[in-house]
Amino acid sequence: MHTNFDEKMLLARIGDLERGAEHGGKPCFSRFLDPKEIAVFNKQPLPKTPFMLWGGYEDSERKILGFFPDYLEPDPALFPIRALRITSREPLGHRTVLGSVMGLGIERNLIGDVAMETQGAVLFACDSICDYIKLNLTKAGRAGIKIQEALPESLELLPKAWEPICGTVASLRLDCVLGLLTGASRNGAEEMLKQERVLLNHTLCKKSATLVNTGDVLSVRGFGRAELLEIGGETRKGRMKITLKKYI
């Protein structure tokens, strides 16, 4: 299988973690992996050493990879992740919170997801950086905030917000689905692919003829992320009805 330099470096680090758990007799953890890195890991043969991917809650997008010695059962409670509940008298948005955290100069792989609750946001982070965040993060945008550590059982996370995009396409080719998602012409969609702005299931894709299936995830730089939710029947003109789940 062809891998680029970044993937080789990632797999080398993962191999070091696995060997560390196997020979060191204690769990070894990565930092947070993004969806693309997780996809690279999942394409590899299943590790022989017990392992688990966990990001602090069930539907997390960014996750830490943990390897465990044979005597120890993989357990979310063992992961070096803490949940920080962020509240304010003003409404808080995902991007505002994440942007403010990144403004502290923290490496992205030390930070997991920002999930939302009714009363604010929950930031998942490596425990090594949490005290620094609590000490230095005093605002999200212009809003004053309070930060408290939250126990996993106390979290009441809201489902990720999304809106449906319904329409018809000539086929399930990637360029056709991109056109519905972004409003671009076929030539415009092909240009996005050439510019390497499109990920299919978290992997760079440049082939306009690639077929998209139900459950596939499209990420387009400048337009966000969407999932092909449903493929319906054909119209009288032979076009295919589809519904995209556009995350907002």
C-alpha positions as a Markdown table, in Angstrom:
| # | Residue | x | y | z |
|---|---|---|---|---|
| 1 | Met | 0.0 | 0.0 | 0.0 |
| 2 | His | 1.3 | 3.4 | -0.9 |
| 3 | Thr | 1.8 | 5.7 | 2.0 |
| 4 | Asn | 3.2 | 9.3 | 2.0 |
| 5 | Phe | 5.9 | 10.5 | 4.3 |
| 6 | Asp | 3.5 | 11.9 | 6.9 |
| 7 | Glu | 1.6 | 8.6 | 7.1 |
| 8 | Lys | 4.9 | 6.7 | 7.5 |
| 9 | Met | 5.8 | 8.9 | 10.4 |
| 10 | Leu | 2.4 | 8.4 | 12.0 |
| 11 | Leu | 2.6 | 4.6 | 11.6 |
| 12 | Ala | 6.1 | 4.6 | 13.0 |
| 13 | Arg | 4.9 | 6.5 | 16.1 |
| 14 | Ile | 2.0 | 4.1 | 16.5 |
| 15 | Gly | 4.4 | 1.2 | 16.3 |
| 16 | Asp | 6.6 | 2.7 | 19.0 |
| 17 | Leu | 3.5 | 3.0 | 21.3 |
| 18 | Glu | 2.5 | -0.6 | 20.6 |
| 19 | Arg | 5.9 | -1.9 | 21.5 |
| 20 | Gly | 6.1 | 0.3 | 24.5 |
| 21 | Ala | 2.9 | -1.2 | 26.0 |
| 22 | Glu | 3.9 | -4.7 | 25.0 |
| 23 | His | 7.4 | -4.6 | 26.5 |
| 24 | Gly | 7.0 | -1.8 | 29.2 |
| 25 | Gly | 4.1 | -3.4 | 31.0 |
| 26 | Lys | 2.0 | -0.2 | 31.1 |
| 27 | Pro | -0.5 | 1.6 | 28.8 |
| 28 | Cys | 0.9 | 3.9 | 26.2 |
| 29 | Phe | -1.1 | 6.7 | 24.6 |
| 30 | Ser | -0.9 | 8.9 | 21.5 |
| 31 | Arg | -2.0 | 12.5 | 21.5 |
| 32 | Phe | -5.3 | 13.2 | 19.8 |
| 33 | Leu | -5.5 | 11.9 | 16.3 |
| 34 | Asp | -7.7 | 13.7 | 13.7 |
| 35 | Pro | -10.1 | 11.7 | 11.5 |
| 36 | Lys | -7.6 | 11.4 | 8.7 |
| 37 | Glu | -5.0 | 9.9 | 11.0 |
| 38 | Ile | -7.6 | 7.6 | 12.4 |
| 39 | Ala | -8.5 | 6.5 | 8.9 |
| 40 | Val | -4.8 | 5.7 | 8.2 |
| 41 | Phe | -4.6 | 3.6 | 11.4 |
| 42 | Asn | -7.8 | 1.8 | 10.6 |
| 43 | Lys | -6.5 | 0.8 | 7.1 |
| 44 | Gln | -3.6 | -1.2 | 8.7 |
| 45 | Pro | -3.8 | -4.8 | 9.9 |
| 46 | Leu | -5.3 | -5.2 | 13.4 |
| 47 | Pro | -2.6 | -4.7 | 16.1 |
| 48 | Lys | -1.8 | -7.8 | 18.2 |
| 49 | Thr | -1.5 | -5.7 | 21.3 |
| 50 | Pro | -4.9 | -4.7 | 23.0 |
| 51 | Phe | -5.8 | -1.2 | 22.0 |
| 52 | Met | -8.6 | 1.3 | 22.1 |
| 53 | Leu | -9.5 | 4.6 | 20.4 |
| 54 | Trp | -11.3 | 7.1 | 22.8 |
| 55 | Gly | -11.9 | 10.8 | 22.7 |
| 56 | Gly | -13.8 | 11.4 | 25.9 |
| 57 | Tyr | -17.3 | 10.5 | 24.7 |
| 58 | Glu | -18.9 | 8.1 | 22.3 |
| 59 | Asp | -19.3 | 10.2 | 19.2 |
| 60 | Ser | -16.0 | 12.0 | 19.4 |
| 61 | Glu | -14.3 | 12.9 | 16.2 |
| 62 | Arg | -10.7 | 13.3 | 17.5 |
| 63 | Lys | -9.5 | 10.4 | 19.5 |
| 64 | Ile | -6.5 | 9.2 | 21.5 |
| 65 | Leu | -5.1 | 5.8 | 20.6 |
| 66 | Gly | -4.1 | 3.7 | 23.6 |
| 67 | Phe | -2.2 | 0.4 | 23.7 |
| 68 | Phe | -2.5 | -1.8 | 26.8 |
| 69 | Pro | -0.4 | -4.7 | 28.2 |
| 70 | Asp | -2.0 | -8.1 | 28.1 |
| 71 | Tyr | -2.9 | -8.1 | 31.8 |
| 72 | Leu | -4.9 | -4.8 | 31.5 |
| 73 | Glu | -8.3 | -4.5 | 29.8 |
| 74 | Pro | -8.7 | -1.3 | 27.7 |
| 75 | Asp | -10.8 | 1.2 | 29.6 |
| 76 | Pro | -11.8 | 4.8 | 28.8 |
| 77 | Ala | -11.2 | 5.7 | 32.5 |
| 78 | Leu | -7.4 | 5.1 | 32.0 |
| 79 | Phe | -7.1 | 7.6 | 29.1 |
| 80 | Pro | -5.2 | 10.9 | 29.9 |
| 81 | Ile | -8.3 | 13.0 | 28.9 |
| 82 | Arg | -10.1 | 15.5 | 31.0 |
| 83 | Ala | -13.4 | 17.3 | 30.2 |
| 84 | Leu | -13.5 | 21.1 | 30.9 |
| 85 | Arg | -17.0 | 22.6 | 31.1 |
| 86 | Ile | -17.0 | 26.2 | 29.8 |
| 87 | Thr | -19.9 | 28.4 | 30.6 |
| 88 | Ser | -20.7 | 32.1 | 30.1 |
| 89 | Arg | -23.6 | 34.5 | 30.5 |
| 90 | Glu | -23.4 | 35.0 | 26.7 |
| 91 | Pro | -24.0 | 32.3 | 24.1 |
| 92 | Leu | -21.0 | 30.3 | 23.2 |
| 93 | Gly | -20.2 | 28.8 | 19.8 |
| 94 | His | -18.0 | 25.8 | 18.9 |
| 95 | Arg | -15.7 | 27.9 | 16.6 |
| 96 | Thr | -15.4 | 30.7 | 19.1 |
| 97 | Val | -14.3 | 28.3 | 21.9 |
| 98 | Leu | -11.9 | 26.4 | 19.8 |
| 99 | Gly | -10.4 | 29.5 | 18.3 |
| 100 | Ser | -9.8 | 31.0 | 21.8 |
| 101 | Val | -8.1 | 27.8 | 23.0 |
| 102 | Met | -5.9 | 27.7 | 19.9 |
| 103 | Gly | -5.1 | 31.4 | 20.6 |
| 104 | Leu | -3.2 | 30.3 | 23.7 |
| 105 | Gly | -0.6 | 28.7 | 21.4 |
| 106 | Ile | -1.5 | 25.1 | 22.3 |
| 107 | Glu | -0.6 | 22.4 | 19.8 |
| 108 | Arg | -3.7 | 21.1 | 18.1 |
| 109 | Asn | -3.0 | 17.4 | 18.9 |
| 110 | Leu | -3.3 | 18.2 | 22.7 |
| 111 | Ile | -6.9 | 19.2 | 22.1 |
| 112 | Gly | -9.8 | 16.9 | 21.2 |
| 113 | Asp | -13.4 | 17.9 | 20.4 |
| 114 | Val | -15.4 | 20.9 | 21.6 |
| 115 | Ala | -18.9 | 19.5 | 22.2 |
| 116 | Met | -21.9 | 21.6 | 23.2 |
| 117 | Glu | -24.3 | 21.4 | 26.1 |
| 118 | Thr | -27.4 | 23.5 | 26.7 |
| 119 | Gln | -25.6 | 25.8 | 29.1 |
| 120 | Gly | -22.2 | 26.0 | 27.2 |
| 121 | Ala | -19.4 | 24.0 | 25.8 |
| 122 | Val | -17.2 | 21.0 | 26.9 |
| 123 | Leu | -13.6 | 20.9 | 25.8 |
| 124 | Phe | -11.8 | 17.6 | 25.8 |
| 125 | Ala | -8.1 | 17.9 | 26.3 |
| 126 | Cys | -5.0 | 16.0 | 27.3 |
| 127 | Asp | -4.6 | 16.2 | 31.0 |
| 128 | Ser | -1.1 | 17.6 | 30.7 |
| 129 | Ile | -2.5 | 20.8 | 29.3 |
| 130 | Cys | -5.7 | 21.3 | 31.3 |
| 131 | Asp | -4.2 | 23.2 | 34.2 |
| 132 | Tyr | -2.6 | 25.6 | 31.7 |
| 133 | Ile | -6.0 | 26.1 | 30.0 |
| 134 | Lys | -7.8 | 26.7 | 33.2 |
| 135 | Leu | -5.3 | 29.3 | 34.3 |
| 136 | Asn | -5.0 | 31.2 | 31.0 |
| 137 | Leu | -8.3 | 30.9 | 29.2 |
| 138 | Thr | -10.5 | 33.7 | 30.6 |
| 139 | Lys | -12.5 | 34.6 | 27.5 |
| 140 | Ala | -14.1 | 32.9 | 24.5 |
| 141 | Gly | -14.1 | 35.7 | 21.9 |
| 142 | Arg | -15.3 | 38.7 | 23.9 |
| 143 | Ala | -17.4 | 36.7 | 26.3 |
| 144 | Gly | -16.1 | 36.2 | 29.9 |
| 145 | Ile | -16.1 | 32.5 | 30.8 |
| 146 | Lys | -15.9 | 30.1 | 33.7 |
| 147 | Ile | -14.1 | 26.7 | 33.5 |
| 148 | Gln | -14.7 | 23.7 | 35.7 |
| 149 | Glu | -13.7 | 20.1 | 35.3 |
| 150 | Ala | -16.6 | 17.8 | 34.6 |
| 151 | Leu | -17.0 | 14.2 | 35.4 |
| 152 | Pro | -17.9 | 12.0 | 32.4 |
| 153 | Glu | -21.2 | 10.9 | 34.0 |
| 154 | Ser | -22.3 | 14.5 | 34.5 |
| 155 | Leu | -22.0 | 15.4 | 30.8 |
| 156 | Glu | -25.2 | 16.2 | 28.9 |
| 157 | Leu | -23.9 | 16.7 | 25.4 |
| 158 | Leu | -26.1 | 17.8 | 22.6 |
| 159 | Pro | -26.2 | 16.0 | 19.2 |
| 160 | Lys | -24.0 | 17.6 | 16.6 |
| 161 | Ala | -26.1 | 20.2 | 14.7 |
| 162 | Trp | -26.8 | 19.5 | 11.0 |
| 163 | Glu | -29.2 | 20.5 | 8.3 |
| 164 | Pro | -30.4 | 18.4 | 5.3 |
| 165 | Ile | -29.5 | 19.2 | 1.7 |
| 166 | Cys | -31.9 | 17.5 | -0.6 |
| 167 | Gly | -31.7 | 17.4 | -4.4 |
| 168 | Thr | -31.1 | 15.4 | -7.5 |
| 169 | Val | -27.8 | 14.4 | -9.2 |
| 170 | Ala | -27.0 | 12.9 | -12.6 |
| 171 | Ser | -25.1 | 10.1 | -10.8 |
| 172 | Leu | -23.4 | 9.3 | -7.6 |
| 173 | Arg | -20.0 | 10.4 | -9.0 |
| 174 | Leu | -18.1 | 12.5 | -6.6 |
| 175 | Asp | -18.1 | 15.6 | -8.8 |
| 176 | Cys | -22.0 | 15.4 | -9.0 |
| 177 | Val | -22.4 | 15.1 | -5.3 |
| 178 | Leu | -19.9 | 17.9 | -4.7 |
| 179 | Gly | -22.0 | 20.1 | -7.0 |
| 180 | Leu | -25.1 | 19.6 | -4.9 |
| 181 | Leu | -23.2 | 20.2 | -1.7 |
| 182 | Thr | -21.4 | 23.4 | -2.7 |
| 183 | Gly | -23.6 | 24.7 | -5.5 |
| 184 | Ala | -20.6 | 24.6 | -7.9 |
| 185 | Ser | -20.8 | 23.6 | -11.5 |
| 186 | Arg | -19.3 | 20.3 | -12.7 |
| 187 | Asn | -16.2 | 22.2 | -13.8 |
| 188 | Gly | -16.1 | 24.0 | -10.4 |
| 189 | Ala | -16.3 | 20.7 | -8.6 |
| 190 | Glu | -13.4 | 19.3 | -10.7 |
| 191 | Glu | -11.4 | 22.3 | -9.9 |
| 192 | Met | -11.9 | 21.7 | -6.1 |
| 193 | Leu | -10.6 | 18.2 | -6.6 |
| 194 | Lys | -7.6 | 19.4 | -8.6 |
| 195 | Gln | -6.8 | 21.9 | -5.8 |
| 196 | Glu | -6.8 | 19.0 | -3.3 |
| 197 | Arg | -9.7 | 20.6 | -1.3 |
| 198 | Val | -11.8 | 17.5 | -1.0 |
| 199 | Leu | -11.5 | 14.5 | 1.4 |
| 200 | Leu | -13.7 | 11.4 | 1.0 |
| 201 | Asn | -13.9 | 9.5 | 4.3 |
| 202 | His | -11.1 | 11.6 | 5.6 |
| 203 | Thr | -8.7 | 10.7 | 2.7 |
| 204 | Leu | -7.7 | 13.1 | -0.1 |
| 205 | Cys | -9.5 | 12.3 | -3.3 |
| 206 | Lys | -8.9 | 13.8 | -6.7 |
| 207 | Lys | -10.9 | 11.5 | -9.0 |
| 208 | Ser | -14.1 | 13.0 | -10.1 |
| 209 | Ala | -15.5 | 9.6 | -11.2 |
| 210 | Thr | -15.2 | 8.1 | -7.7 |
| 211 | Leu | -18.6 | 6.8 | -6.6 |
| 212 | Val | -20.1 | 8.1 | -3.3 |
| 213 | Asn | -22.1 | 5.6 | -1.1 |
| 214 | Thr | -24.5 | 6.0 | 1.8 |
| 215 | Gly | -22.6 | 6.9 | 5.0 |
| 216 | Asp | -19.6 | 8.3 | 3.1 |
| 217 | Val | -18.3 | 11.6 | 4.6 |
| 218 | Leu | -17.3 | 14.5 | 2.4 |
| 219 | Ser | -15.0 | 17.2 | 3.7 |
| 220 | Val | -14.5 | 20.3 | 1.5 |
| 221 | Arg | -12.2 | 23.1 | 2.5 |
| 222 | Gly | -14.3 | 26.2 | 2.6 |
| 223 | Phe | -17.6 | 24.4 | 2.8 |
| 224 | Gly | -17.3 | 22.1 | 5.8 |
| 225 | Arg | -18.4 | 18.5 | 6.2 |
| 226 | Ala | -21.3 | 16.4 | 5.1 |
| 227 | Glu | -22.5 | 12.8 | 5.0 |
| 228 | Leu | -24.5 | 11.1 | 2.3 |
| 229 | Leu | -27.5 | 10.3 | 4.4 |
| 230 | Glu | -29.9 | 8.7 | 1.9 |
| 231 | Ile | -30.2 | 7.7 | -1.7 |
| 232 | Gly | -33.7 | 7.8 | -3.0 |
| 233 | Gly | -35.4 | 6.8 | -6.2 |
| 234 | Glu | -35.0 | 8.2 | -9.7 |
| 235 | Thr | -36.9 | 11.1 | -11.2 |
| 236 | Arg | -38.7 | 10.9 | -14.5 |
| 237 | Lys | -35.7 | 12.3 | -16.2 |
| 238 | Gly | -33.5 | 9.6 | -14.8 |
| 239 | Arg | -31.8 | 11.7 | -12.1 |
| 240 | Met | -31.1 | 10.3 | -8.6 |
| 241 | Lys | -32.6 | 11.8 | -5.5 |
| 242 | Ile | -30.2 | 12.1 | -2.6 |
| 243 | Thr | -30.1 | 13.7 | 0.8 |
| 244 | Leu | -26.9 | 15.1 | 2.4 |
| 245 | Lys | -26.4 | 15.6 | 6.1 |
| 246 | Lys | -24.5 | 19.0 | 6.3 |
| 247 | Tyr | -22.9 | 19.6 | 9.7 |
| 248 | Ile | -23.3 | 23.2 | 10.9 |
